Amino acid sequence: MKIEVIGSGCKKCKALFELTKEVSSELGINDEVIYSNDINKIVAMGIMQSPVLAINDKPVLVSMLPDKKRLKDIISKNI
């Protein structure tokens, strides 16, 4: 499984990355969470906002920093 946070390097992007790593660990996901600042990936997905949380190259969260419970729900439903 590929879990990736794609962003511009802003505070919200980095916070989503850290929260995603934490939530993934709590869910028992052993795959590495990747951070990318390749904005071309976001554009290729047809998205014009960041950050983007993508699971297996499919965007599952765009332009928001949810609380931990909501992020757990989002990841659980998309793995």
C-alpha positions in Angstrom: 0.0 0.0 0.0 1.2 3.5 -0.8 0.2 6.3 1.5 1.4 9.7 0.4 0.9 13.3 1.5 1.5 15.8 -1.3 1.9 19.4 -0.5 3.7 22.6 -0.9 5.7 22.4 2.3 3.4 24.7 4.3 2.5 24.2 8.0 -0.8 22.5 7.2 0.9 20.1 4.7 3.6 19.1 7.2 1.0 18.7 10.0 -1.1 16.4 7.8 2.0 14.3 7.1 2.8 14.0 10.8 -0.8 13.2 11.7 -1.0 10.6 8.9 2.2 8.9 10.2 0.7 8.8 13.7 -2.7 7.5 12.6 -1.2 4.9 10.3 0.9 3.5 13.1 -2.1 3.4 15.5 -4.0 1.5 12.8 -1.2 -1.1 12.5 -0.2 -0.1 9.0 3.4 -0.9 8.5 3.8 0.8 5.1 5.9 4.0 5.1 4.0 7.3 4.8 5.7 9.4 2.1 5.8 13.2 1.8 6.1 14.8 -1.6 6.3 18.4 -2.6 5.8 17.6 -6.3 3.0 19.9 -7.1 2.8 18.3 -10.6 1.4 15.1 -8.9 -1.5 17.2 -7.5 -2.1 18.8 -10.9 -2.0 15.4 -12.6 -4.8 14.3 -10.3 -6.9 17.3 -11.5 -6.7 19.0 -8.1 -5.6 22.6 -7.6 -5.4 22.7 -3.7 -3.0 21.2 -1.2 -2.4 19.2 0.9 -3.6 16.0 -0.7 -3.6 12.6 1.0 -3.4 9.9 -1.6 -3.7 6.2 -0.9 -2.5 4.0 -3.8 -2.3 7.2 -5.9 -6.0 7.9 -5.4 -6.8 11.2 -3.6 -8.8 10.6 -0.5 -8.5 14.0 1.3 -7.9 17.4 -0.3 -7.1 20.8 1.3 -7.9 20.0 4.9 -6.4 18.9 8.2 -9.0 16.8 9.9 -8.9 15.7 13.5 -7.4 12.4 14.4 -10.7 10.5 14.6 -11.8 11.7 11.1 -8.4 10.9 9.6 -8.6 7.3 11.0 -12.0 6.9 9.5 -10.8 8.2 6.1 -7.7 5.9 6.0 -9.6 2.9 7.3 -12.2 3.2 4.5 -9.6 3.5 1.8 -7.1 0.7 2.7 
